[in-house]
Structure formats: C-alpha cells, structure tokens
Amino acid sequence: MMRTIAAIDLPENDLSGSLPREIAGLSYLRRLGLWSNGISGTLPPKLGTLRRLEVLHLDDNSFARTIPTEFGGMESLRDLSLDLNEGIAGEIPTELGRLTNLERLRLSNASLRGSIPTELGKCQLILQSLNRCCRSAFTTKTTSQKETLPAKSSRVGLQKRSKNS
C-alpha cells in the first residue's frame, strides 16, 4: 500500500540549507509549513507544480531572489506567506493572479518593489501584511486612477524566537 504525504509542518526547528526541489514530487501535498527556520537559497520554481497545495508558509527564513512566476500554477493555494524573508526581491509576479482560491497573501519585510498586480483582483484575496514589503511605496494601477499605498513602519508577522528562550 502506497502512502501519500498531505502535510509537512516543521516550524521553528532550526532547519538550514536550501529547500529540496524533490518536495515538488509530493503531488498530494496540501500544506507545507516551514516557518521560522534557517532555510536559504531560492524558492524552487518546481513548487508551482503542486496543484493540490492549499497552504504554503515559508515565513521567517532566508530565502533570496524573486518569487517564481511558476507559483501561479498552484491552483488550490489559499494561503501564501513569505513574510520576513528580506532577501526576496523584485516584483510580485502577475501570474499569482491565476490563484483564484487565494485568500491570504503575506509578504511583509521583503525587498519587493513595483506595483501590486491588478491580476490579483481575480483572487478572493484579503491583502494581509503587505506593510514593509518593499523599500518604497507600493502602487496599485487601474485604468482610471493610480493609488499609492504607503509602506507602513510596523512589523507584522511571525517573529524569530531567540535561541536563549
């Protein structure tokens, strides 16, 4: 009898190294929670092939570079949290607009810049924790107006536990 893995939750375990690409082979995975570890490197684009994934929490790690456009392929995703990954830079990919089930998007304390893609309007999205998401203000663009959303100064999201506590 073959068993399938539906959830991996290993928060605050001092995990380090990069996120293995092989996780993308877990086609029945619904939840991946690896927040508050020391995971570094890039976010594997192959995670975008996880069609059943509903929750992806990679907060408070040391990921770098951009959010892969392939993340737009996670068609069941409801909750995406990449808070407190200051090495994540670039723009929010417009492909995230394909995530029509997306309810929560948390991107605070990253080095993102640019506009909030209008494509995200197709999602059931509740924009959470976009404060301090970029070094300058975010903007949203519509055909008739341009609205600036200032980056807030408060820090929202999970906080890394000190090793002494």
DSSP file with accessible surface (Angstrom, degrees, kcal/mol):
  #  RESIDUE AA STRUCTURE BP1 BP2  ACC     N-H-->O    O-->H-N    N-H-->O    O-->H-N    TCO  KAPPA ALPHA  PHI   PSI    X-CA   Y-CA   Z-CA
    1    1 A M              0   0  218      0, 0.0     2,-0.4     0, 0.0     0, 0.0   0.000 360.0 360.0 360.0 126.7    0.0    0.0    0.0
    2    2 A M        -     0   0  170      1,-0.0     2,-0.3     0, 0.0     0, 0.0  -0.709 360.0-151.2 -89.5 133.3    1.4    3.3   -1.0
    3    3 A R        -     0   0  212     -2,-0.4     2,-0.4     2,-0.0    -1,-0.0  -0.774   5.4-148.8-101.6 149.0    1.1    6.2    1.4
    4    4 A T        -     0   0   82     -2,-0.3     2,-0.6    24,-0.1    22,-0.1  -0.888  12.5-128.5-116.8 149.4    0.9    9.8    0.4
    5    5 A I        +     0   0   85     -2,-0.4    23,-0.2     1,-0.1     3,-0.1  -0.858  28.4 170.0 -97.6 122.7    2.2   12.8    2.3
    6    6 A A        +     0   0   48     -2,-0.6    24,-3.4     1,-0.3    25,-1.5   0.661  63.9  25.6-104.7 -22.1   -0.5   15.5    2.7
    7    7 A A  E     -a   31   0A  54     23,-0.2     2,-0.4    22,-0.2    -1,-0.3  -0.998  48.2-172.7-148.6 140.3    1.2   17.9    5.2
    8    8 A I  E     +a   32   0A  37     23,-2.2    25,-3.3    -2,-0.3     2,-0.5  -0.981  15.1 170.4-128.7 114.9    4.7   18.8    6.3
    9    9 A D  E     +a   33   0A  68     -2,-0.4    25,-0.2    23,-0.2    23,-0.0  -0.925  13.9 147.3-127.9 105.7    4.8   21.1    9.3
   10   10 A L    >   +     0   0   77     23,-2.8     3,-0.6    -2,-0.5     5,-0.2  -0.416  20.4 166.5-133.9  57.0    8.2   21.7   10.8
   11   11 A P  T 3   +     0   0   35      0, 0.0    25,-0.2     0, 0.0    26,-0.1  -0.398  62.9   9.9 -74.8 152.8    8.2   25.3   12.1
   12   12 A E  T 3  S+     0   0   69     23,-2.1    25,-0.2     1,-0.1    24,-0.1   0.856  83.9 128.0  51.4  48.3   10.9   26.5   14.5
   13   13 A N  S <  S-     0   0   87     -3,-0.6    24,-0.1    22,-0.3    -1,-0.1   0.214  76.0-116.0-115.0  11.5   13.2   23.5   14.0
   14   14 A D        +     0   0   99     22,-0.6     2,-0.1     1,-0.2    23,-0.1   0.832  52.7 171.7  54.8  34.5   16.5   25.3   13.1
   15   15 A L        -     0   0   61     -5,-0.2    23,-3.1    21,-0.1     2,-0.3  -0.485   7.1-177.2 -70.4 145.3   16.4   23.7    9.7
   16   16 A S  E     +f   38   0B 102     -2,-0.1    23,-0.2    21,-0.1     2,-0.2  -0.833  32.9  55.5-138.1 176.8   19.1   25.0    7.4
   17   17 A G  E    S-f   39   0B  36     21,-0.7    23,-2.8    -2,-0.3     2,-0.2  -0.467  91.2 -43.2  91.4-168.4   20.2   24.6    3.8
   18   18 A S  E     -f   40   0B  86     21,-0.2    23,-0.2    -2,-0.2    -2,-0.1  -0.590  61.4 -96.6 -97.1 161.2   18.1   25.0    0.7
   19   19 A L        -     0   0    9     21,-0.6    23,-0.1    23,-0.4     2,-0.1  -0.623  48.5-115.4 -75.0 120.8   14.6   23.8    0.2
   20   20 A P    >   -     0   0   64      0, 0.0     3,-1.5     0, 0.0     4,-0.3  -0.358   9.0-140.9 -63.6 134.3   14.9   20.5   -1.7
   21   21 A R  G >  S+     0   0  175      1,-0.3     3,-1.8     2,-0.2     4,-0.2   0.774  96.2  76.9 -61.0 -25.3   13.4   20.5   -5.2
   22   22 A E  G >  S+     0   0  136      1,-0.3     3,-2.1     2,-0.2    -1,-0.3   0.711  73.3  77.8 -63.6 -19.6   12.2   17.0   -4.6
   23   23 A I  G X  S+     0   0   21     -3,-1.5     3,-2.2     1,-0.3    -1,-0.3   0.864  83.0  67.2 -57.0 -31.2    9.3   18.4   -2.4
   24   24 A A  G <  S+     0   0   14     -3,-1.8    -1,-0.3     1,-0.3    -2,-0.2   0.710  88.6  66.3 -63.8 -17.2    7.7   19.2   -5.8
   25   25 A G  G <  S+     0   0   61     -3,-2.1     2,-1.8    -4,-0.2    -1,-0.3   0.549  74.4  92.5 -80.6  -5.5    7.3   15.5   -6.3
   26   26 A L    X   +     0   0   50     -3,-2.2     3,-2.2    -4,-0.2    -1,-0.2  -0.552  54.6 175.1 -88.2  76.4    4.9   15.2   -3.4
   27   27 A S  T 3  S+     0   0   61     -2,-1.8    25,-0.4     1,-0.3    -1,-0.2   0.659  72.7  52.7 -65.3 -16.2    1.8   15.6   -5.6
   28   28 A Y  T 3  S+     0   0  112    -23,-0.2    -1,-0.3    -3,-0.1     2,-0.1   0.398  77.6 129.0 -98.1   4.9   -0.7   15.1   -2.8
   29   29 A L    <   +     0   0    0     -3,-2.2   -23,-0.2    -6,-0.2   -22,-0.2  -0.381  25.3 169.2 -65.2 128.3    0.9   17.7   -0.5
   30   30 A R        +     0   0  112    -24,-3.4    24,-2.9     1,-0.3    25,-1.8   0.620  64.8  33.0-110.3 -24.1   -1.8   20.1    0.8
   31   31 A R  E     -ab   7  55A  74    -25,-1.5   -23,-2.2    23,-0.2     2,-0.4  -0.992  52.9-179.9-141.8 130.2    0.2   22.0    3.4
   32   32 A L  E     +ab   8  56A   0     23,-2.4    25,-2.8    -2,-0.4     2,-0.5  -0.961  10.4 172.7-129.6 110.3    3.8   23.0    3.7
   33   33 A G  E     +ab   9  57A   0    -25,-3.3   -23,-2.8    -2,-0.4    25,-0.2  -0.915  17.8 144.9-123.7 103.3    4.8   24.9    6.8
   34   34 A L        +     0   0    8     23,-2.7     3,-0.3    -2,-0.5     5,-0.2  -0.135  26.9 151.6-127.0  35.1    8.5   25.6    7.4
   35   35 A W        +     0   0   44     22,-0.2   -23,-2.1     1,-0.2   -22,-0.3  -0.255  54.9  24.3 -72.8 157.4    8.4   29.0    9.0
   36   36 A S  S    S+     0   0    6     23,-2.0   -22,-0.6   -25,-0.2    -1,-0.2   0.921  92.5 113.3  56.3  54.1   11.0   30.3   11.5
   37   37 A N  S    S-     0   0    0     23,-0.8    -1,-0.2    22,-0.4   -21,-0.1  -0.535  78.3-103.7-125.9-162.2   13.9   28.1   10.4
   38   38 A G  E     +f   16   0B  27    -23,-3.1   -21,-0.7    -2,-0.2     2,-0.2  -0.113  59.9 150.1-119.3  33.7   17.2   29.0    8.7
   39   39 A I  E     +f   17   0B   7     -5,-0.2    23,-3.3   -23,-0.2   -21,-0.2  -0.489  20.6 175.1 -72.8 135.1   16.3   27.8    5.2
   40   40 A S  E     +fg  18  62B  49    -23,-2.8   -21,-0.6    -2,-0.2    23,-0.2  -0.640  27.1  63.2-130.3-174.2   18.1   29.8    2.5
   41   41 A G  E    S- g   0  63B  30     21,-0.7    23,-2.6    -2,-0.2     2,-0.2  -0.510  88.8 -33.7  91.6-161.8   18.6   29.9   -1.3
   42   42 A T  E     - g   0  64B  61     21,-0.2   -23,-0.4    -2,-0.2    23,-0.1  -0.564  61.4-102.0 -94.8 158.7   15.9   30.5   -3.9
   43   43 A L        -     0   0    3     21,-0.6    23,-0.1    23,-0.5    -1,-0.1  -0.703  47.6-114.5 -75.6 121.5   12.3   29.5   -3.8
   44   44 A P    >   -     0   0    7      0, 0.0     3,-1.9     0, 0.0     4,-0.3  -0.423  15.4-148.9 -64.5 121.4   12.2   26.4   -6.1
   45   45 A P  G >  S+     0   0   58      0, 0.0     3,-2.3     0, 0.0     4,-0.1   0.833  92.9  72.9 -56.7 -30.1   10.0   27.2   -9.2
   46   46 A K  G >  S+     0   0  129      1,-0.3     3,-2.2     2,-0.2     4,-0.2   0.717  76.1  78.2 -61.5 -18.6    9.0   23.5   -9.2
   47   47 A L  G X  S+     0   0    1     -3,-1.9     3,-2.1     1,-0.3    -1,-0.3   0.812  78.7  73.9 -59.1 -25.3    6.8   24.1   -6.2
   48   48 A G  G <  S+     0   0    3     -3,-2.3    -1,-0.3    -4,-0.3    27,-0.2   0.637  83.5  66.2 -62.5 -13.6    4.4   25.6   -8.7
   49   49 A T  G <  S+     0   0   72     -3,-2.2     2,-1.8    -4,-0.1    -1,-0.3   0.522  70.6 103.2 -85.3  -4.9    3.6   22.1   -9.9
   50   50 A L    X   +     0   0    1     -3,-2.1     3,-1.1     1,-0.2    26,-0.3  -0.549  46.0 173.3 -80.7  83.5    1.9   21.3   -6.6
   51   51 A R  T 3  S+     0   0  113     -2,-1.8    25,-0.7     1,-0.2    -1,-0.2   0.738  74.2  48.6 -66.7 -25.4   -1.7   21.6   -7.8
   52   52 A R  T 3  S+     0   0   93    -25,-0.4    -1,-0.2   -23,-0.1     2,-0.1   0.547  79.6 121.0 -93.1  -7.6   -3.2   20.4   -4.5
   53   53 A L    <   +     0   0    0     -3,-1.1    23,-0.2     1,-0.2   -23,-0.2  -0.379  29.1 169.0 -63.1 126.3   -1.2   22.7   -2.2
   54   54 A E        +     0   0   56    -24,-2.9    24,-3.1     1,-0.3    25,-1.9   0.697  63.6  36.7-107.4 -31.7   -3.5   24.9   -0.2
   55   55 A V  E     +bc  31  79A  10    -25,-1.8   -23,-2.4    23,-0.2     2,-0.4  -0.993  55.6 177.3-132.2 126.0   -1.2   26.4    2.4
   56   56 A L  E     +bc  32  80A   0     23,-2.8    25,-2.7    -2,-0.4     2,-0.6  -0.942   5.9 174.3-129.4 106.2    2.4   27.5    1.9
   57   57 A H  E     +bc  33  81A  22    -25,-2.8   -23,-2.7    -2,-0.4   -22,-0.2  -0.931  16.9 149.8-116.4 105.7    4.1   29.1    4.9
   58   58 A L        +     0   0    0     23,-2.7     3,-0.3    -2,-0.6     5,-0.2  -0.054  28.2 150.5-121.8  28.9    7.8   29.9    4.4
   59   59 A D        +     0   0    4     22,-0.2   -23,-2.0     1,-0.2   -22,-0.4  -0.167  54.3  20.4 -59.5 157.0    7.9   32.9    6.7
   60   60 A D  S    S+     0   0   15     23,-2.5   -23,-0.8   -25,-0.2     2,-0.2   0.914  92.2 112.7  52.8  53.7   11.0   34.0    8.7
   61   61 A N  S    S-     0   0    8     23,-0.4    25,-0.3    22,-0.3    -1,-0.2  -0.532  76.4-101.1-128.1-159.1   13.7   32.2    6.7
   62   62 A S  E     +g   40   0B  74    -23,-3.3   -21,-0.7    -2,-0.2    23,-0.1  -0.200  55.0 156.1-126.5  41.4   16.5   33.5    4.5
   63   63 A F  E     -g   41   0B   0    -23,-0.2    24,-0.6    -5,-0.2     2,-0.3  -0.358  22.2-162.2 -67.4 151.4   15.1   33.0    1.0
   64   64 A A  E     +gh  42  87B  37    -23,-2.6   -21,-0.6    23,-0.1    24,-0.3  -0.820  40.0  24.5-131.9 170.2   16.6   35.2   -1.7
   65   65 A R  E    S- h   0  88B 183     22,-1.5    24,-3.3    -2,-0.3     2,-0.2  -0.433  94.6 -25.4  75.3-142.8   15.8   36.4   -5.2
   66   66 A T        -     0   0   78     22,-0.2   -23,-0.5    -2,-0.1    24,-0.1  -0.543  59.0-100.9-105.6 166.2   12.4   36.6   -6.7
   67   67 A I        -     0   0    3     22,-0.4    24,-0.1    24,-0.4    -2,-0.0  -0.742  53.7-112.9 -78.6 122.0    9.0   34.9   -6.2
   68   68 A P    >   -     0   0    9      0, 0.0     3,-1.7     0, 0.0     4,-0.2  -0.313   9.0-137.0 -62.0 138.1    8.9   32.4   -9.1
   69   69 A T  G >  S+     0   0   65      1,-0.3     3,-2.0     2,-0.2     4,-0.1   0.810 101.5  73.0 -61.9 -26.5    6.3   33.0  -11.7
   70   70 A E  G >  S+     0   0   91      1,-0.3     3,-2.5     2,-0.2    -1,-0.3   0.702  73.9  81.4 -63.0 -18.6    5.6   29.3  -11.6
   71   71 A F  G X  S+     0   0    0     -3,-1.7     3,-1.6     1,-0.3    -1,-0.3   0.747  76.0  74.3 -60.6 -19.8    3.9   29.8   -8.2
   72   72 A G  G <  S+     0   0    4     -3,-2.0    -1,-0.3     1,-0.3    -2,-0.2   0.614  83.7  68.1 -66.7  -9.6    0.9   30.9  -10.3
   73   73 A G  G <   +     0   0   15     -3,-2.5     2,-2.2     1,-0.1    -1,-0.3   0.532  67.8  98.1 -87.9  -4.8    0.4   27.2  -11.1
   74   74 A M    X   +     0   0    0     -3,-1.6     3,-2.2     1,-0.2    -1,-0.1  -0.482  52.9 176.5 -83.1  74.8   -0.6   26.2   -7.5
   75   75 A E  T 3  S+     0   0  111     -2,-2.2    26,-0.4     1,-0.3    -1,-0.2   0.662  71.7  48.8 -63.1 -18.7   -4.3   26.3   -8.4
   76   76 A S  T 3  S+     0   0   34    -25,-0.7    -1,-0.3   -26,-0.3   -24,-0.1   0.484  79.4 130.1 -95.4  -3.3   -5.6   25.2   -5.0
   77   77 A L    <   +     0   0    0     -3,-2.2    24,-0.2     1,-0.2   -23,-0.2  -0.301  20.6 163.1 -62.0 126.4   -3.5   27.6   -3.0
   78   78 A R        +     0   0   80    -24,-3.1    25,-2.9     1,-0.3    26,-2.1   0.610  66.6  36.5-108.9 -27.8   -5.5   29.6   -0.4
   79   79 A D  E     +cd  55 104A  13    -25,-1.9   -23,-2.8    24,-0.2     2,-0.5  -0.954  58.3 176.6-140.3 114.7   -2.7   30.9    1.9
   80   80 A L  E     +cd  56 105A   0     24,-2.5    26,-2.6    -2,-0.4     2,-0.5  -0.979   6.4 177.3-121.3 119.4    0.7   32.1    0.8
   81   81 A S  E     +cd  57 106A   0    -25,-2.7   -23,-2.7    -2,-0.5   -22,-0.2  -0.964  19.9 153.7-129.9 116.8    3.0   33.6    3.4
   82   82 A L    >   +     0   0    2     24,-3.2     3,-0.5    -2,-0.5    25,-0.2   0.008  29.1 152.8-124.2  23.2    6.6   34.7    2.7
   83   83 A D  T 3   +     0   0    1     23,-0.3   -23,-2.5     1,-0.2   -22,-0.3  -0.101  58.7  21.7 -51.6 153.2    6.9   37.3    5.5
   84   84 A L  T 3  S+     0   0    7     24,-2.3   -23,-0.4   -25,-0.2     2,-0.4   0.833  79.8 124.6  58.0  39.1   10.3   38.1    6.9
   85   85 A N    X   +     0   0    0     -3,-0.5     3,-2.2    23,-0.5    26,-0.4  -0.760  33.8 179.1-121.4  80.2   12.4   36.9    4.0
   86   86 A E  T 3  S+     0   0  107     -2,-0.4    25,-0.1   -25,-0.3    -1,-0.1   0.696  73.3  65.2 -62.9 -17.8   14.3   40.1    3.4
   87   87 A G  E 3  S+h   64   0B  38    -24,-0.6   -22,-1.5    23,-0.1     2,-0.5   0.609  75.1 101.3 -81.3 -11.2   16.3   38.6    0.5
   88   88 A I  E <   +h   65   0B   2     -3,-2.2    23,-2.8   -24,-0.3   -22,-0.2  -0.650  54.5 161.4 -75.8 122.8   13.1   38.1   -1.6
   89   89 A A  E     +i  111   0C  37    -24,-3.3   -22,-0.4    -2,-0.5    23,-0.3  -0.649  20.6  57.7-131.6-174.7   13.2   41.0   -4.1
   90   90 A G  E    S-i  112   0C   8     21,-0.8    23,-2.7    -2,-0.2     2,-0.2  -0.540  88.4 -39.0  88.3-154.9   11.8   42.1   -7.4
   91   91 A E        -     0   0  108     21,-0.2   -24,-0.4    -2,-0.2    23,-0.1  -0.696  58.8 -97.7-108.5 159.5    8.1   42.4   -8.2
   92   92 A I        -     0   0    4     23,-0.4    23,-0.1    21,-0.4     2,-0.1  -0.659  52.8-113.5 -71.5 123.5    5.1   40.4   -7.3
   93   93 A P    >   -     0   0   13      0, 0.0     3,-1.6     0, 0.0     4,-0.2  -0.361   9.5-138.9 -64.5 136.7    4.5   38.1  -10.3
   94   94 A T  G >  S+     0   0   66      1,-0.3     3,-2.3     2,-0.2     4,-0.2   0.787  97.9  76.6 -63.2 -23.9    1.3   38.8  -12.2
   95   95 A E  G >  S+     0   0   61      1,-0.3     3,-2.1     2,-0.2    -1,-0.3   0.729  75.3  75.6 -61.8 -20.6    1.0   35.0  -12.5
   96   96 A L  G X  S+     0   0    0     -3,-1.6     3,-1.8     1,-0.3    -1,-0.3   0.746  78.9  75.4 -63.7 -18.5   -0.2   35.0   -8.9
   97   97 A G  G <  S+     0   0    2     -3,-2.3    -1,-0.3     1,-0.3    -2,-0.2   0.682  81.8  67.6 -64.6 -17.0   -3.5   36.4  -10.3
   98   98 A R  G <  S+     0   0  146     -3,-2.1     2,-2.0    -4,-0.2    -1,-0.3   0.591  74.6  93.3 -76.8 -10.0   -4.2   32.8  -11.6
   99   99 A L    X   +     0   0    0     -3,-1.8     3,-2.0     1,-0.2    25,-0.3  -0.515  50.8 169.7 -84.1  74.7   -4.6   31.7   -7.9
  100  100 A T  T 3  S+     0   0   74     -2,-2.0    24,-0.5     1,-0.3    -1,-0.2   0.682  73.4  53.5 -67.4 -15.6   -8.3   32.2   -7.9
  101  101 A N  T 3  S+     0   0   64    -26,-0.4    -1,-0.3   -24,-0.2     2,-0.2   0.475  78.1 126.2 -92.1  -4.8   -8.6   30.4   -4.5
  102  102 A L    <   +     0   0    0     -3,-2.0    22,-0.6     1,-0.2   -24,-0.2  -0.378  23.1 162.4 -62.7 122.1   -6.0   32.7   -2.8
  103  103 A E        +     0   0   58    -25,-2.9    23,-2.7     1,-0.3     2,-0.4   0.667  62.8  36.9-108.8 -32.2   -7.5   34.2    0.3
  104  104 A R  E     +de  79 126A  82    -26,-2.1   -24,-2.5    21,-0.2     2,-0.4  -0.993  53.9 177.0-132.1 132.7   -4.3   35.4    2.2
  105  105 A L  E     -de  80 127A   0     21,-1.0    23,-1.5    -2,-0.4     2,-0.5  -0.978   7.3-176.7-133.3 115.5   -1.1   36.8    0.8
  106  106 A R  E     +de  81 128A  43    -26,-2.6   -24,-3.2    -2,-0.4   -23,-0.3  -0.970  19.6 149.2-120.9 120.7    1.5   37.9    3.4
  107  107 A L    >   +     0   0    2     22,-1.1     3,-0.6    21,-0.6     5,-0.2   0.021  20.0 148.4-136.8  25.0    4.7   39.5    2.1
  108  108 A S  T 3   +     0   0    0     21,-0.5   -24,-2.3     1,-0.2   -23,-0.5  -0.271  63.4  21.6 -69.5 153.8    5.9   41.9    4.8
  109  109 A N  T 3  S+     0   0    6     22,-0.8   -24,-0.3    23,-0.4     2,-0.3   0.877  92.0 120.9  58.3  43.1    9.6   42.6    5.3
  110  110 A A  S <  S-     0   0    6     22,-0.6    -1,-0.2    -3,-0.6   -24,-0.2  -0.743  73.0-114.6-117.4 173.9   10.7   41.5    1.9
  111  111 A S  E     +i   89   0C  22    -23,-2.8   -21,-0.8   -26,-0.4    23,-0.2  -0.187  60.5 147.6-104.6  41.3   12.5   43.7   -0.6
  112  112 A L  E     -ij  90 134C   1     21,-2.4    23,-0.5   -23,-0.3    24,-0.4  -0.386  21.6-178.7 -75.1 156.0    9.7   43.8   -3.2
  113  113 A R        +     0   0  134    -23,-2.7   -21,-0.4    21,-0.2     2,-0.2  -0.904  33.5  44.4-145.4 170.1    9.1   46.8   -5.4
  114  114 A G  S    S-     0   0   24     -2,-0.3    25,-0.9    23,-0.3     2,-0.2  -0.566  88.4 -24.6  96.7-155.8    6.8   47.9   -8.1
  115  115 A S  E     -k  139   0D  27     -2,-0.2   -23,-0.4    23,-0.2    25,-0.2  -0.638  55.0-112.2 -99.0 152.5    3.1   47.7   -8.4
  116  116 A I  E     -k  140   0D   9     23,-3.0    25,-0.6    -2,-0.2    -2,-0.0  -0.751  51.5-110.5 -75.9 119.6    0.6   45.3   -6.9
  117  117 A P    >   -     0   0   12      0, 0.0     3,-1.7     0, 0.0     4,-0.2  -0.298  12.6-139.7 -58.9 133.5   -0.5   43.4  -10.0
  118  118 A T  G >  S+     0   0   84      1,-0.3     3,-2.2     2,-0.2     4,-0.2   0.777  98.5  75.9 -63.1 -22.7   -4.1   44.2  -11.0
  119  119 A E  G >  S+     0   0   63      1,-0.3     3,-1.8     2,-0.2    -1,-0.3   0.755  78.5  71.9 -60.5 -24.6   -4.4   40.4  -11.8
  120  120 A L  G X  S+     0   0   10     -3,-1.7     3,-1.6     1,-0.3     5,-0.4   0.704  78.5  78.3 -66.3 -14.6   -4.6   39.8   -8.0
  121  121 A G  G <  S+     0   0   71     -3,-2.2    -1,-0.3     1,-0.3    -2,-0.2   0.694  83.3  63.9 -65.0 -16.6   -8.1   41.3   -8.2
  122  122 A K  G <  S+     0   0  145     -3,-1.8    -1,-0.3    -4,-0.2    -2,-0.2   0.624  91.2  84.6 -80.1 -14.7   -9.3   38.0   -9.6
  123  123 A C  S <  S-     0   0   16     -3,-1.6   -23,-0.2    -4,-0.2   -22,-0.1  -0.422  88.4-120.7 -84.9 164.3   -8.4   36.3   -6.3
  124  124 A Q        +     0   0  114    -22,-0.6    -1,-0.1   -24,-0.5    -3,-0.1  -0.026  63.5 166.9 -85.8  32.0  -10.6   36.0   -3.2
  125  125 A L        -     0   0   34     -5,-0.4     2,-0.6     1,-0.1   -21,-0.2  -0.192  39.3-167.7 -69.4 133.5   -7.7   37.8   -1.7
  126  126 A I  E     -e  104   0A  96    -23,-2.7   -21,-1.0     2,-0.0     2,-0.6  -0.973  30.0-136.0-108.3 106.4   -7.5   39.6    1.6
  127  127 A L  E     +e  105   0A  81     -2,-0.6     2,-0.4   -23,-0.2     3,-0.1  -0.567  33.6 175.7 -69.2 115.1   -4.3   41.5    1.4
  128  128 A Q  E     +e  106   0A  61    -23,-1.5   -21,-0.6    -2,-0.6   -20,-0.1  -0.956  53.1   1.3-121.6 144.3   -2.5   41.0    4.7
  129  129 A S        +     0   0   22     -2,-0.4   -22,-1.1   -23,-0.2   -21,-0.5   0.869  69.6 141.1  53.3  45.1    0.9   42.1    5.9
  130  130 A L    >   +     0   0   26    -24,-0.2     3,-1.3    -3,-0.1     4,-0.2   0.452  38.1 117.3 -89.1  -0.7    1.9   44.0    2.8
  131  131 A N  T 3  S+     0   0   15      1,-0.3   -22,-0.8     2,-0.1    25,-0.2  -0.356  81.8   9.0 -68.0 147.0    3.5   46.6    5.0
  132  132 A R  T 3  S+     0   0  104     20,-0.2   -22,-0.6   -24,-0.2   -23,-0.4   0.764  89.6 132.7  54.9  27.0    7.2   47.0    4.8
  133  133 A C  S <  S+     0   0    0     -3,-1.3   -21,-2.4   -24,-0.2     2,-0.3   0.737  70.3  20.2 -77.4 -24.5    7.0   44.7    1.7
  134  134 A C  B    S-j  112   0C   8    -23,-0.2   -21,-0.2    -4,-0.2   -23,-0.1  -0.938  78.3-114.5-142.7 164.1    9.2   47.0   -0.3
  135  135 A R  S    S+     0   0  202    -23,-0.5     2,-0.2    -2,-0.3   -22,-0.1   0.757 102.9  31.7 -74.3 -22.7   11.7   49.7    0.2
  136  136 A S  S    S-     0   0   71    -24,-0.4    -2,-0.2     1,-0.1    -3,-0.1  -0.698 107.6 -66.0-122.9 179.7    9.4   52.3   -1.4
  137  137 A A        -     0   0   38     -2,-0.2   -23,-0.3    14,-0.1     2,-0.2  -0.342  46.2-126.8 -68.9 145.7    5.6   52.6   -1.6
  138  138 A F  E     - L   0 149D   9     11,-1.7    11,-2.8    -4,-0.1     2,-0.4  -0.600  23.8-155.6 -81.8 153.0    3.6   50.1   -3.4
  139  139 A T  E     -kL 115 148D  20    -25,-0.9   -23,-3.0    -2,-0.2     2,-0.4  -0.959   8.4-152.9-128.8 148.2    1.2   51.3   -6.1
  140  140 A T  E     -kL 116 147D  30      7,-2.3     7,-2.0    -2,-0.4     2,-0.4  -0.965  16.9-152.0-113.2 141.9   -2.0   49.7   -7.5
  141  141 A K  E     + L   0 146D 106    -25,-0.6     2,-0.3    -2,-0.4     5,-0.2  -0.940  18.2 170.3-118.2 133.7   -3.0   50.7  -11.0
  142  142 A T        -     0   0   74      3,-2.3     3,-0.0    -2,-0.4    -2,-0.0  -0.817  49.0-101.5-125.1 173.9   -6.4   50.8  -12.5
  143  143 A T  S    S+     0   0  157     -2,-0.3     3,-0.1     1,-0.2    -1,-0.0   0.803 119.7  33.8 -68.4 -25.7   -7.4   52.2  -15.8
  144  144 A S  S    S+     0   0  104      1,-0.2     2,-0.3     0, 0.0    -1,-0.2   0.622 123.5  15.6-106.1 -14.0   -8.8   55.3  -14.3
  145  145 A Q        -     0   0  116     -3,-0.0    -3,-2.3     2,-0.0     2,-0.4  -0.980  53.4-137.0-154.0 165.4   -6.5   56.0  -11.3
  146  146 A K  E     -L  141   0D 139     -2,-0.3     2,-0.5    -5,-0.2    -5,-0.2  -0.996  23.5-167.3-128.1 121.9   -3.3   55.3   -9.6
  147  147 A E  E     -L  140   0D  94     -7,-2.0    -7,-2.3    -2,-0.4     2,-0.5  -0.943  10.5-144.8-114.6 131.5   -3.4   54.8   -5.9
  148  148 A T  E     -L  139   0D  82     -2,-0.5    -9,-0.2    -9,-0.2    -2,-0.0  -0.828   5.9-161.1 -98.0 129.7   -0.3   54.8   -3.7
  149  149 A L  E     -L  138   0D  57    -11,-2.8   -11,-1.7    -2,-0.5     3,-0.0  -0.927  20.9-137.0-106.6 108.1   -0.2   52.5   -0.7
  150  150 A P        -     0   0  100      0, 0.0     2,-0.4     0, 0.0   -13,-0.1  -0.352  19.3-111.6 -67.5 144.9    2.5   53.7    1.7
  151  151 A A        -     0   0   46    -20,-0.1     2,-0.1   -19,-0.1   -20,-0.1  -0.606  36.7-133.2 -72.1 128.1    4.7   51.1    3.3
  152  152 A K        -     0   0  139     -2,-0.4   -20,-0.2     1,-0.1    -1,-0.1  -0.483   1.7-136.8 -82.4 162.1    3.9   51.1    7.0
  153  153 A S  S    S+     0   0  110     -2,-0.1     2,-0.1   -22,-0.1    -1,-0.1   0.641  72.6  96.5 -95.4 -13.7    6.6   51.1    9.6
  154  154 A S  S    S-     0   0   63      1,-0.1     2,-0.6     0, 0.0    -2,-0.1  -0.445  73.0-126.2 -77.6 153.4    5.1   48.5   12.0
  155  155 A R        -     0   0  113     -2,-0.1     2,-0.4   -47,-0.1   -23,-0.1  -0.863  29.2-176.9-102.7 122.5    6.4   44.9   11.7
  156  156 A V        +     0   0   59     -2,-0.6     2,-0.2   -25,-0.2   -72,-0.2  -0.927  37.8  49.1-119.5 143.4    3.7   42.3   11.2
  157  157 A G  S    S-     0   0   34     -2,-0.4     2,-0.2   -74,-0.1    -2,-0.0  -0.719  92.1 -26.4 125.8-177.0    4.2   38.5   11.1
  158  158 A L        -     0   0   68     -2,-0.2     2,-0.4     1,-0.0   -98,-0.1  -0.464  57.4-140.9 -71.3 141.2    5.9   35.8   12.9
  159  159 A Q        -     0   0  100     -2,-0.2     2,-0.3  -123,-0.0    -1,-0.0  -0.848  20.2-111.4-104.4 140.8    8.9   36.8   14.9
  160  160 A K        -     0   0   97     -2,-0.4     2,-0.2     1,-0.1  -100,-0.0  -0.493  33.0-124.4 -70.8 130.4   12.0   34.6   15.2
  161  161 A R        -     0   0  140     -2,-0.3     2,-0.1  -125,-0.1    -1,-0.1  -0.538  24.7-114.8 -73.1 141.0   12.5   33.1   18.6
  162  162 A S    >   -     0   0   72     -2,-0.2     3,-1.3     1,-0.1    -1,-0.1  -0.467  19.2-123.1 -75.1 150.5   15.8   33.8   20.2
  163  163 A K  T 3  S+     0   0  154      1,-0.2    -1,-0.1    -2,-0.1    -2,-0.0   0.725 109.1  60.4 -65.9 -20.1   18.0   30.8   20.8
  164  164 A N  T 3         0   0  161      0, 0.0    -1,-0.2     0, 0.0    -2,-0.0   0.572 360.0 360.0 -85.8  -9.8   18.1   31.6   24.6
  165  165 A S    <         0   0  107     -3,-1.3    -4,-0.0     0, 0.0     0, 0.0  -0.438 360.0 360.0 -94.7 360.0   14.3   31.4   25.1
